[in-house]
Amino acid sequence: IEEIFWDENAGCYMDASDWDSSTRTQITNALFLLYTDPSPARNLSAQMSILDRTITPPMRAGYMNFYVTEGLARQGKYTEVLDRIREYWGGMIDRGATTFWETFQPDSPEGSLPERPWSLCHEYCAGPVYTLPARIAGIRALEPGFTRLEIAPHPVDLDWIKSNVPTPLGTVSLTCNKTTDGNVYMDIEIQI
């Protein structure tokens, strides 16, 4: 499948197997990073196609941006994950959102709403509700029901993280502080 969809000239995956197609999007490249194991060269190139807007246009749909952040997280690109959350979902907040909009253009003028009457309260676009605790705070289930879990925070440029994750067995709480010398201190509490 990788050989069919890889476009050597563009250095990224195509949305369709038709070689005449010129459509290349962030979501297609993110899905390849999330669900396949491309060669190292193609992996880096696919990452660049997500991060460089001259290669692929930015994603407007919050639902699809979730898969973009997950694809980047799978590659260990936590700074880029947090940057995407700040730009996309933080951009909604900067424009007055109190809910997750179905679609958003980060380069839209301040105070503007999406140009079409999309949903302004769309549950499928709540990606940061999962991504921040699971990828940035790093609290993830390794087995169903959190019978085994991983706590591996990625504070990147944050000075602190505080996260509470409810599980069937109780709440997992993490407080993570980064000192000025770069050391990270964690306080973990698991209520069972």
MDTraj code that builds the backbone (N, CA, C; nanometers):
import mdtraj as md
import numpy as np

residues = "ILE GLU GLU ILE PHE TRP ASP GLU ASN ALA GLY CYS TYR MET ASP ALA SER ASP TRP ASP SER SER THR ARG THR GLN ILE THR ASN ALA LEU PHE LEU LEU TYR THR ASP PRO SER PRO ALA ARG ASN LEU SER ALA GLN MET SER ILE LEU ASP ARG THR ILE THR PRO PRO MET ARG ALA GLY TYR MET ASN PHE TYR VAL THR GLU GLY LEU ALA ARG GLN GLY LYS TYR THR GLU VAL LEU ASP ARG ILE ARG GLU TYR TRP GLY GLY MET ILE ASP ARG GLY ALA THR THR PHE TRP GLU THR PHE GLN PRO ASP SER PRO GLU GLY SER LEU PRO GLU ARG PRO TRP SER LEU CYS HIS GLU TYR CYS ALA GLY PRO VAL TYR THR LEU PRO ALA ARG ILE ALA GLY ILE ARG ALA LEU GLU PRO GLY PHE THR ARG LEU GLU ILE ALA PRO HIS PRO VAL ASP LEU ASP TRP ILE LYS SER ASN VAL PRO THR PRO LEU GLY THR VAL SER LEU THR CYS ASN LYS THR THR ASP GLY ASN VAL TYR MET ASP ILE GLU ILE GLN ILE".split()
xyz = np.array([
    [0.0827, -0.1195, 0.0000],
    [0.0000, 0.0000, 0.0000],
    [0.0869, 0.1256, 0.0000],
    [0.2018, 0.1177, 0.0690],
    [0.2903, 0.2335, 0.0733],
    [0.3388, 0.2691, -0.0675],
    [0.3741, 0.1685, -0.1443],
    [0.4251, 0.1945, -0.2794],
    [0.3185, 0.2555, -0.3701],
    [0.1947, 0.2172, -0.3499],
    [0.0855, 0.2683, -0.4344],
    [0.0595, 0.4158, -0.4073],
    [0.0647, 0.4578, -0.2814],
    [0.0254, 0.5939, -0.2449],
    [0.1419, 0.6913, -0.2287],
    [0.2651, 0.6440, -0.2315],
    [0.3785, 0.7330, -0.2146],
    [0.4045, 0.8114, -0.3422],
    [0.4206, 0.9430, -0.3292],
    [0.4541, 1.0298, -0.4413],
    [0.5973, 1.0782, -0.4209],
    [0.6891, 1.0199, -0.4941],
    [0.8319, 1.0515, -0.4789],
    [0.8597, 1.1976, -0.5092],
    [0.7919, 1.2539, -0.6093],
    [0.8158, 1.3940, -0.6468],
    [0.7742, 1.4908, -0.5366],
    [0.6576, 1.4660, -0.4751],
    [0.6082, 1.5548, -0.3694],
    [0.6694, 1.5201, -0.2343],
    [0.7203, 1.3964, -0.2193],
    [0.7782, 1.3542, -0.0927],
    [0.6748, 1.3321, 0.0162],
    [0.5566, 1.2850, -0.0259],
    [0.4522, 1.2561, 0.0722],
    [0.3520, 1.1577, 0.0106],
    [0.2565, 1.1168, 0.0928],
    [0.1545, 1.0228, 0.0459],
    [0.0411, 1.0978, -0.0220],
    [-0.0131, 1.0353, -0.1267],
    [-0.1257, 1.0923, -0.2000],
    [-0.2563, 1.0441, -0.1388],
    [-0.3628, 1.1180, -0.1650],
    [-0.4947, 1.0801, -0.1142],
    [-0.5601, 0.9710, -0.1974],
    [-0.5131, 0.9516, -0.3186],
    [-0.5715, 0.8506, -0.4075],
    [-0.4596, 0.7832, -0.4849],
    [-0.4860, 0.6635, -0.5333],
    [-0.3822, 0.5896, -0.6051],
    [-0.3706, 0.6311, -0.7512],
    [-0.4525, 0.7231, -0.7950],
    [-0.4480, 0.7735, -0.9320],
    [-0.3285, 0.8677, -0.9444],
    [-0.2311, 0.8300, -1.0249],
    [-0.1086, 0.9088, -1.0368],
    [-0.1324, 1.0469, -1.0940],
    [-0.2481, 1.0705, -1.1541],
    [-0.2790, 1.2035, -1.2041],
    [-0.3356, 1.2929, -1.0941],
    [-0.3644, 1.2346, -0.9791],
    [-0.4213, 1.3111, -0.8684],
    [-0.3154, 1.4042, -0.8108],
    [-0.3551, 1.5265, -0.7816],
    [-0.2619, 1.6211, -0.7210],
    [-0.2974, 1.6470, -0.5745],
    [-0.3877, 1.5683, -0.5202],
    [-0.4324, 1.5920, -0.3831],
    [-0.3407, 1.5229, -0.2832],
    [-0.2804, 1.6027, -0.1983],
    [-0.1983, 1.5550, -0.0881],
    [-0.2455, 1.6307, 0.0352],
    [-0.2788, 1.5593, 0.1419],
    [-0.3300, 1.6256, 0.2610],
    [-0.2548, 1.5796, 0.3854],
    [-0.2679, 1.6597, 0.4901],
    [-0.2065, 1.6246, 0.6170],
    [-0.2673, 1.4974, 0.6737],
    [-0.3981, 1.4814, 0.6586],
    [-0.4638, 1.3656, 0.7196],
    [-0.4127, 1.2349, 0.6596],
    [-0.3951, 1.2283, 0.5286],
    [-0.3454, 1.1053, 0.4664],
    [-0.2065, 1.0717, 0.5197],
    [-0.1200, 1.1707, 0.5272],
    [0.0158, 1.1468, 0.5767],
    [0.0155, 1.1128, 0.7254],
    [-0.0718, 1.1748, 0.8019],
    [-0.0827, 1.1426, 0.9446],
    [-0.1306, 0.9993, 0.9647],
    [-0.2267, 0.9548, 0.8853],
    [-0.2776, 0.8181, 0.8988],
    [-0.1703, 0.7155, 0.8637],
    [-0.0880, 0.7454, 0.7639],
    [0.0232, 0.6547, 0.7331],
    [0.1214, 0.6490, 0.8505],
    [0.1495, 0.7631, 0.9144],
    [0.2399, 0.7643, 1.0290],
    [0.1798, 0.6928, 1.1491],
    [0.0480, 0.6997, 1.1615],
    [-0.0197, 0.6408, 1.2767],
    [-0.0389, 0.4902, 1.2630],
    [-0.0707, 0.4437, 1.1423],
    [-0.1108, 0.3041, 1.1255],
    [-0.0163, 0.2168, 1.0444],
    [0.0922, 0.2740, 0.9931],
    [0.1900, 0.1929, 0.9200],
    [0.3297, 0.2260, 0.9733],
    [0.4276, 0.1575, 0.9247],
    [0.5665, 0.1850, 0.9605],
    [0.6456, 0.2135, 0.8336],
    [0.6355, 0.3384, 0.7841],
    [0.7089, 0.3705, 0.6625],
    [0.8596, 0.3660, 0.6847],
    [0.9329, 0.3555, 0.5759],
    [1.0790, 0.3580, 0.5855],
    [1.1212, 0.4891, 0.6527],
    [1.2397, 0.4925, 0.7153],
    [1.2824, 0.6144, 0.7856],
    [1.2793, 0.7399, 0.6982],
    [1.3220, 0.7298, 0.5745],
    [1.3227, 0.8472, 0.4866],
    [1.1805, 0.8942, 0.4575],
    [1.0916, 0.8004, 0.4285],
    [0.9525, 0.8380, 0.4008],
    [0.8830, 0.8863, 0.5270],
    [0.9190, 0.8299, 0.6407],
    [0.8620, 0.8738, 0.7675],
    [0.8924, 1.0220, 0.7893],
    [1.0192, 1.0602, 0.7761],
    [1.0577, 1.2001, 0.7951],
    [0.9923, 1.2909, 0.6925],
    [0.9845, 1.2438, 0.5708],
    [0.9228, 1.3228, 0.4653],
    [0.7732, 1.3413, 0.4913],
    [0.7054, 1.2365, 0.5369],
    [0.5628, 1.2471, 0.5695],
    [0.5419, 1.3432, 0.6860],
    [0.6320, 1.3391, 0.7847],
    [0.6227, 1.4342, 0.8960],
    [0.6355, 1.5771, 0.8439],
    [0.7310, 1.5993, 0.7559],
    [0.7501, 1.7337, 0.6999],
    [0.6288, 1.7788, 0.6213],
    [0.5613, 1.6847, 0.5537],
    [0.4433, 1.7236, 0.4759],
    [0.3301, 1.7706, 0.5667],
    [0.3293, 1.7234, 0.6904],
    [0.2285, 1.7689, 0.7861],
    [0.2670, 1.9052, 0.8425],
    [0.3938, 1.9255, 0.8672],
    [0.4401, 2.0464, 0.9344],
    [0.4645, 2.1635, 0.8401],
    [0.4891, 2.1364, 0.7130],
    [0.5192, 2.2409, 0.6142],
    [0.3949, 2.2663, 0.5291],
    [0.3348, 2.3817, 0.5460],
    [0.2096, 2.4123, 0.4759],
    [0.2272, 2.4400, 0.3274],
    [0.3501, 2.4461, 0.2820],
    [0.3699, 2.4599, 0.1377],
    [0.3562, 2.3240, 0.0689],
    [0.3619, 2.2160, 0.1469],
    [0.3486, 2.0811, 0.0903],
    [0.2036, 2.0348, 0.0962],
    [0.1405, 2.0489, 0.2118],
    [-0.0007, 2.0116, 0.2275],
    [-0.0735, 2.1254, 0.2987],
    [-0.1980, 2.1536, 0.2605],
    [-0.2727, 2.2622, 0.3253],
    [-0.3092, 2.2248, 0.4685],
    [-0.3288, 2.3241, 0.5556],
    [-0.3659, 2.2940, 0.6941],
    [-0.5029, 2.2270, 0.7018],
    [-0.5199, 2.1455, 0.8033],
    [-0.6484, 2.0795, 0.8262],
    [-0.7441, 2.1789, 0.8902],
    [-0.8661, 2.1820, 0.8404],
    [-0.9680, 2.2696, 0.8983],
    [-1.0597, 2.1944, 0.9935],
    [-1.0712, 2.0639, 0.9784],
    [-1.1635, 1.9842, 1.0584],
    [-1.0960, 1.9368, 1.1873],
    [-1.1588, 1.9658, 1.3013],
    [-1.1047, 1.9248, 1.4294],
    [-1.0915, 1.7743, 1.4418],
    [-1.1875, 1.7020, 1.3875],
    [-1.1839, 1.5557, 1.3939],
    [-1.0573, 1.5038, 1.3261],
    [-1.0247, 1.5545, 1.2104],
    [-0.9061, 1.5107, 1.1384],
    [-0.7781, 1.5584, 1.2065],
    [-0.7822, 1.6747, 1.2689],
    [-0.6642, 1.7234, 1.3411],
    [-0.6280, 1.6332, 1.4576],
    [-0.7266, 1.5633, 1.5138],
    [-0.6964, 1.4655, 1.6181],
    [-0.6014, 1.3591, 1.5629],
    [-0.6284, 1.3070, 1.4447],
    [-0.5425, 1.2040, 1.3859],
    [-0.4059, 1.2601, 1.3468],
    [-0.4019, 1.3871, 1.3116],
    [-0.2730, 1.4508, 1.2840],
    [-0.1892, 1.4550, 1.4122],
    [-0.2501, 1.4963, 1.5239],
    [-0.1742, 1.5007, 1.6500],
    [-0.1344, 1.3606, 1.6942],
    [-0.2202, 1.2613, 1.6726],
    [-0.1861, 1.1239, 1.7090],
    [-0.0717, 1.0701, 1.6224],
    [-0.0747, 1.0993, 1.4931],
    [0.0338, 1.0569, 1.4040],
    [0.1663, 1.1182, 1.4445],
    [0.1635, 1.2468, 1.4808],
    [0.2855, 1.3135, 1.5265],
    [0.3323, 1.2568, 1.6603],
    [0.2376, 1.2295, 1.7508],
    [0.2746, 1.1738, 1.8818],
    [0.3398, 1.0369, 1.8654],
    [0.2885, 0.9566, 1.7744],
    [0.3464, 0.8234, 1.7524],
    [0.4925, 0.8336, 1.7080],
    [0.5273, 0.9451, 1.6463],
    [0.6649, 0.9670, 1.6014],
    [0.7486, 1.0401, 1.7071],
    [0.6886, 1.0663, 1.8242],
    [0.7612, 1.1345, 1.9305],
    [0.7710, 1.2851, 1.9136],
    [0.6866, 1.3419, 1.8306],
    [0.6892, 1.4855, 1.8017],
    [0.5951, 1.5618, 1.8960],
    [0.6248, 1.5566, 2.0267],
    [0.5354, 1.6139, 2.1266],
    [0.5321, 1.7666, 2.1228],
    [0.6439, 1.8301, 2.0892],
    [0.6431, 1.9761, 2.0741],
    [0.5473, 2.0154, 1.9631],
    [0.5518, 1.9437, 1.8517],
    [0.4637, 1.9728, 1.7395],
    [0.3171, 1.9427, 1.7732],
    [0.2942, 1.8396, 1.8546],
    [0.1574, 1.8085, 1.8994],
    [0.1031, 1.9257, 1.9803],
    [0.1808, 1.9729, 2.0759],
    [0.1361, 2.0839, 2.1594],
    [0.1215, 2.2122, 2.0772],
    [0.2112, 2.2340, 1.9821],
    [0.1989, 2.3502, 1.8933],
    [0.0687, 2.3447, 1.8138],
    [0.0328, 2.2261, 1.7640],
    [-0.0917, 2.2108, 1.6874],
    [-0.2125, 2.2393, 1.7758],
    [-0.2107, 2.1886, 1.8981],
    [-0.3218, 2.2144, 1.9903],
    [-0.3329, 2.3637, 2.0189],
    [-0.2208, 2.4279, 2.0444],
    [-0.2226, 2.5724, 2.0718],
    [-0.2762, 2.6511, 1.9529],
    [-0.2271, 2.6163, 1.8342],
    [-0.2676, 2.6923, 1.7153],
    [-0.4137, 2.6666, 1.6793],
    [-0.4524, 2.5389, 1.6729],
    [-0.5863, 2.5061, 1.6232],
    [-0.6923, 2.5271, 1.7317],
    [-0.6864, 2.4511, 1.8396],
    [-0.7900, 2.4611, 1.9418],
    [-0.7718, 2.5879, 2.0250],
    [-0.6475, 2.6273, 2.0516],
    [-0.6230, 2.7538, 2.1209],
    [-0.6700, 2.8722, 2.0382],
    [-0.6561, 2.8601, 1.9050],
    [-0.7060, 2.9651, 1.8159],
    [-0.8569, 2.9817, 1.8264],
    [-0.9275, 2.8709, 1.8458],
    [-1.0729, 2.8798, 1.8671],
    [-1.1018, 2.9588, 1.9936],
    [-1.0294, 2.9265, 2.1006],
    [-1.0497, 2.9972, 2.2275],
    [-1.0198, 3.1452, 2.2106],
    [-0.9124, 3.1781, 2.1379],
    [-0.8774, 3.3180, 2.1138],
    [-0.9884, 3.3922, 2.0403],
    [-1.0713, 3.3202, 1.9682],
    [-1.1809, 3.3821, 1.8928],
    [-1.3148, 3.3700, 1.9654],
    [-1.3082, 3.3326, 2.0925],
    [-1.4285, 3.3335, 2.1745],
    [-1.4986, 3.1998, 2.1913],
    [-1.4428, 3.0917, 2.1403],
    [-1.5089, 2.9616, 2.1529],
    [-1.5139, 2.9167, 2.2983],
    [-1.6256, 2.8594, 2.3358],
    [-1.6397, 2.7953, 2.4664],
    [-1.6708, 2.6469, 2.4483],
    [-1.6736, 2.6034, 2.3237],
    [-1.6953, 2.4638, 2.2875],
    [-1.5992, 2.4301, 2.1737],
    [-1.5990, 2.3041, 2.1294],
    [-1.5135, 2.2632, 2.0177],
    [-1.5899, 2.2780, 1.8866],
    [-1.5384, 2.3637, 1.7980],
    [-1.6022, 2.3858, 1.6693],
    [-1.5710, 2.2709, 1.5743],
    [-1.6624, 2.2456, 1.4826],
    [-1.6433, 2.1374, 1.3857],
    [-1.5311, 2.1696, 1.2885],
    [-1.5186, 2.2933, 1.2514],
    [-1.4143, 2.3339, 1.1567],
    [-1.3618, 2.4709, 1.1980],
    [-1.2359, 2.4948, 1.1671],
    [-1.1727, 2.6204, 1.2065],
    [-1.0513, 2.6450, 1.1186],
    [-1.0295, 2.7700, 1.0842],
    [-0.9103, 2.8104, 1.0101],
    [-0.8263, 2.8982, 1.1020],
    [-0.7116, 2.8487, 1.1470],
    [-0.6298, 2.9276, 1.2398],
    [-0.5886, 3.0648, 1.1857],
    [-0.5830, 3.0805, 1.0539],
    [-0.5434, 3.2100, 0.9981],
    [-0.6626, 3.3027, 0.9750],
    [-0.7808, 3.2670, 1.0266],
    [-0.8992, 3.3528, 1.0116],
    [-0.8834, 3.4760, 1.1005],
    [-0.9517, 3.5842, 1.0645],
    [-0.9406, 3.7069, 1.1446],
    [-0.9926, 3.6877, 1.2868],
    [-0.9330, 3.7604, 1.3791],
    [-0.9786, 3.7574, 1.5183],
    [-1.1277, 3.7912, 1.5242],
    [-1.1990, 3.7210, 1.6105],
    [-1.3414, 3.7470, 1.6301],
    [-1.4324, 3.6891, 1.5239],
    [-1.3764, 3.6160, 1.4273],
    [-1.4594, 3.5612, 1.3203],
    [-1.4993, 3.4176, 1.3499],
    [-1.6126, 3.3789, 1.2976],
    [-1.6610, 3.2414, 1.3067],
    [-1.6265, 3.1698, 1.1774],
    [-1.6357, 3.0352, 1.1755],
    [-1.6127, 2.9629, 1.0498],
    [-1.7034, 3.0179, 0.9398],
    [-1.6531, 3.0191, 0.8164],
    [-1.7261, 3.0836, 0.7071],
    [-1.8561, 3.0145, 0.6688],
    [-1.8686, 2.8860, 0.6946],
    [-1.9934, 2.8146, 0.6698],
    [-2.0597, 2.7844, 0.8033],
    [-2.1872, 2.7615, 0.8059],
    [-2.2551, 2.7347, 0.9330],
    [-2.2325, 2.5920, 0.9841],
    [-2.1082, 2.5594, 1.0142],
    [-2.0756, 2.4306, 1.0715],
    [-2.1191, 2.4285, 1.2174],
    [-2.1144, 2.3137, 1.2778],
    [-2.1481, 2.3010, 1.4188],
    [-2.0453, 2.3753, 1.5044],
    [-2.0930, 2.4536, 1.5993],
    [-2.0045, 2.5240, 1.6917],
    [-1.9932, 2.4507, 1.8255],
    [-2.0468, 2.3298, 1.8304],
    [-2.0345, 2.2455, 1.9491],
    [-2.0328, 2.1012, 1.9006],
    [-1.9127, 2.0531, 1.8645],
    [-1.9016, 1.9268, 1.7937],
    [-1.8139, 1.8294, 1.8721],
    [-1.8752, 1.7247, 1.9280],
    [-1.8019, 1.6318, 2.0137],
    [-1.6876, 1.5608, 1.9424],
    [-1.6957, 1.5406, 1.8127],
    [-1.5884, 1.4729, 1.7405],
    [-1.4615, 1.5574, 1.7321],
    [-1.4711, 1.6834, 1.7678],
    [-1.3570, 1.7740, 1.7547],
    [-1.2892, 1.8021, 1.8882],
    [-1.3153, 1.7179, 1.9869],
    [-1.2624, 1.7389, 2.1220],
    [-1.1314, 1.6639, 2.1443],
    [-1.0493, 1.6521, 2.0421],
    [-0.9254, 1.5764, 2.0487],
    [-0.8356, 1.6073, 2.1677],
    [-0.8176, 1.7355, 2.2056],
    [-0.7289, 1.7647, 2.3184],
    [-0.7750, 1.7035, 2.4511],
    [-0.9038, 1.6725, 2.4623],
    [-0.9535, 1.6097, 2.5846],
    [-0.8851, 1.4744, 2.6050],
    [-0.8496, 1.4069, 2.4967],
    [-0.7726, 1.2821, 2.5036],
    [-0.6220, 1.3099, 2.4958],
    [-0.5823, 1.3927, 2.4014],
    [-0.4404, 1.4101, 2.3703],
    [-0.3605, 1.4701, 2.4861],
    [-0.4145, 1.5703, 2.5523],
    [-0.3385, 1.6329, 2.6607],
    [-0.3093, 1.5355, 2.7749],
    [-0.4082, 1.4619, 2.8296],
    [-0.3738, 1.3665, 2.9354],
    [-0.2939, 1.2458, 2.8856],
    [-0.3263, 1.1960, 2.7656],
    [-0.2620, 1.0725, 2.7173],
    [-0.1246, 1.0965, 2.6570],
    [-0.1065, 1.2043, 2.5860],
    [0.0197, 1.2259, 2.5143],
    [0.1125, 1.3264, 2.5819],
    [0.0583, 1.4329, 2.6380],
    [0.1438, 1.5332, 2.7024],
    [0.1659, 1.4960, 2.8498],
    [0.0571, 1.4695, 2.9249],
    [0.0747, 1.4197, 3.0622],
    [0.1258, 1.2762, 3.0593],
    [0.0971, 1.2038, 2.9523],
    [0.1526, 1.0705, 2.9316],
    [0.0878, 0.9591, 3.0116],
    [-0.0389, 0.9760, 3.0496],
    [-0.1111, 0.8724, 3.1247],
    [-0.1945, 0.7917, 3.0253],
    [-0.1504, 0.6684, 2.9986],
    [-0.2172, 0.5862, 2.8971],
    [-0.2366, 0.4439, 2.9467],
    [-0.3489, 0.3864, 2.9062],
    [-0.3760, 0.2453, 2.9360],
    [-0.2914, 0.1585, 2.8443],
    [-0.2259, 0.0580, 2.9005],
    [-0.1530, -0.0403, 2.8205],
    [-0.2368, -0.1660, 2.7988],
    [-0.3366, -0.1844, 2.8854],
    [-0.4306, -0.2952, 2.8728],
    [-0.5698, -0.2416, 2.9007],
    [-0.6727, -0.3083, 2.8492],
    [-0.8100, -0.2614, 2.8716],
    [-0.8397, -0.2406, 3.0196],
    [-0.9165, -0.1351, 3.0468],
    [-0.9569, -0.1062, 3.1830],
    [-0.8478, -0.0493, 3.2707],
    [-0.7360, -0.0103, 3.2114],
    [-0.6219, 0.0439, 3.2859],
    [-0.5665, -0.0567, 3.3869],
    [-0.5806, -0.1874, 3.3573],
    [-0.5221, -0.2867, 3.4479],
    [-0.3698, -0.2772, 3.4472],
    [-0.3139, -0.2274, 3.3365],
    [-0.1721, -0.1874, 3.3272],
    [-0.1712, -0.0511, 3.2616],
    [-0.0871, 0.0375, 3.3134],
    [-0.0831, 0.1706, 3.2544],
    [0.0592, 0.2205, 3.2451],
    [0.0752, 0.3241, 3.1666],
    [0.2044, 0.3895, 3.1488],
    [0.1891, 0.5346, 3.1913],
    [0.2871, 0.5851, 3.2627],
    [0.2922, 0.7266, 3.2956],
    [0.4267, 0.7777, 3.2479],
    [0.4252, 0.8487, 3.1377],
    [0.5481, 0.8986, 3.0752],
    [0.5215, 1.0385, 3.0209],
    [0.5271, 1.1406, 3.1085],
    [0.4940, 1.2763, 3.0636],
    [0.5956, 1.3322, 2.9646],
    [0.5447, 1.4203, 2.8799],
    [0.6269, 1.4910, 2.7817],
    [0.5990, 1.6402, 2.7993],
    [0.6637, 1.7044, 2.8968],
    [0.6311, 1.8438, 2.9260],
    [0.6776, 1.9443, 2.8204],
    [0.7599, 1.9021, 2.7272],
    [0.8177, 1.9889, 2.6232],
    [0.8475, 2.1269, 2.6802],
    [0.7769, 2.2331, 2.6401],
    [0.8081, 2.3675, 2.6887],
    [0.7216, 2.4112, 2.8066],
    [0.6431, 2.3201, 2.8622],
    [0.5584, 2.3534, 2.9762],
    [0.6401, 2.3505, 3.1053],
    [0.6125, 2.4433, 3.1956],
    [0.6787, 2.4432, 3.3258],
    [0.6147, 2.3419, 3.4193],
    [0.4881, 2.3115, 3.3964],
    [0.4172, 2.2169, 3.4820],
    [0.3022, 2.1510, 3.4052],
    [0.2619, 2.0355, 3.4548],
    [0.1463, 1.9618, 3.4040],
    [0.0700, 1.9104, 3.5254],
    [-0.0598, 1.9221, 3.5202],
    [-0.1435, 1.8604, 3.6225],
    [-0.2579, 1.7917, 3.5493],
    [-0.2736, 1.6619, 3.5746],
    [-0.3757, 1.5844, 3.5041],
    [-0.4361, 1.4804, 3.5970],
    [-0.5668, 1.4636, 3.5859],
    [-0.6400, 1.3598, 3.6580],
    [-0.7144, 1.2768, 3.5537],
    [-0.6872, 1.1482, 3.5512],
    [-0.7504, 1.0596, 3.4537],
    [-0.8358, 0.9578, 3.5285],
    [-0.9691, 0.9659, 3.5085],
    [-1.0548, 0.8655, 3.5722],
    [-1.0421, 0.7317, 3.4989],
    [-1.0322, 0.6241, 3.5753],
    [-1.0247, 0.4899, 3.5173],
    [-1.1271, 0.4021, 3.5890],
    [-1.1566, 0.2847, 3.5362],
    [-1.2488, 0.1944, 3.6061],
    [-1.1991, 0.1538, 3.7450],
    [-1.0681, 0.1649, 3.7665],
    [-1.0107, 0.1238, 3.8949],
    [-0.9905, 0.2400, 3.9919],
    [-1.0114, 0.3608, 3.9474],
    [-0.9897, 0.4800, 4.0293],
    [-0.9212, 0.5878, 3.9476],
    [-0.8935, 0.6994, 4.0107],
    [-0.8338, 0.8134, 3.9415],
    [-0.6816, 0.8088, 3.9489],
    [-0.6179, 0.8352, 3.8358],
    [-0.4725, 0.8497, 3.8290],
    [-0.4446, 0.9995, 3.8215],
    [-0.3684, 1.0501, 3.9180],
    [-0.3361, 1.1927, 3.9239],
    [-0.1866, 1.2126, 3.9057],
    [-0.1527, 1.3107, 3.8256],
    [-0.0124, 1.3428, 3.7991],
    [0.0072, 1.4922, 3.8152],
    [0.1091, 1.5285, 3.8888],
    [0.1580, 1.6659, 3.8912],
    [0.3044, 1.6579, 3.8519],
    [0.3406, 1.7348, 3.7528],
    [0.4754, 1.7309, 3.6978],
    [0.5272, 1.8743, 3.6931],
    [0.6427, 1.8991, 3.7525],
    [0.7026, 2.0325, 3.7532],
    [0.8426, 2.0266, 3.6953],
    [0.8722, 2.1248, 3.6109],
    [1.0055, 2.1355, 3.5528],
    [1.0780, 2.2516, 3.6202],
    [1.1976, 2.2256, 3.6683],
    [1.2758, 2.3297, 3.7345],
    [1.3532, 2.4101, 3.6308],
    [1.4098, 2.5215, 3.6746],
    [1.4852, 2.6070, 3.5827],
    [1.6091, 2.5385, 3.5276],
    [1.6607, 2.4362, 3.6002],
    [1.7781, 2.3635, 3.5500],
    [1.7395, 2.2463, 3.4597],
    [1.6079, 2.2339, 3.4299],
    [1.5630, 2.1319, 3.3359],
    [1.5222, 2.0000, 3.3971],
    [1.5398, 1.9837, 3.5283],
    [1.4951, 1.8601, 3.5931],
    [1.3426, 1.8569, 3.6009],
    [1.2882, 1.7367, 3.5938],
    [1.1437, 1.7184, 3.6005],
    [1.1115, 1.6364, 3.7247],
    [1.0199, 1.6874, 3.8051],
    [0.9761, 1.6189, 3.9259],
    [0.8289, 1.5835, 3.9116],
    [0.7953, 1.4598, 3.9488],
    [0.6579, 1.4132, 3.9357],
    [0.6043, 1.3684, 4.0700],
    [0.4751, 1.3938, 4.0894],
    [0.4006, 1.3395, 4.2014],
    [0.2852, 1.2610, 4.1395],
    [0.2833, 1.1310, 4.1645],
    [0.1826, 1.0435, 4.1047],
    [0.0988, 0.9829, 4.2175],
    [-0.0321, 0.9894, 4.2003],
    [-0.1228, 0.9280, 4.2971],
    [-0.2232, 0.8427, 4.2204],
    [-0.2349, 0.7190, 4.2611],
    [-0.3312, 0.6274, 4.1988],
    [-0.4293, 0.5849, 4.3071],
    [-0.5526, 0.6292, 4.2906],
    [-0.6576, 0.5974, 4.3881],
    [-0.7325, 0.4731, 4.3424],
    [-0.7156, 0.3650, 4.4179],
    [-0.7845, 0.2394, 4.3830],
    [-0.8768, 0.2027, 4.4974],
])
top = md.Topology()
chain = top.add_chain()
for i, resn in enumerate(residues, 1):
    res = top.add_residue(resn, chain, resSeq=i)
    for name in ("N", "CA", "C"):
        top.add_atom(name, md.element.get_by_symbol(name[0]), res)
traj = md.Trajectory(xyz[None], top)
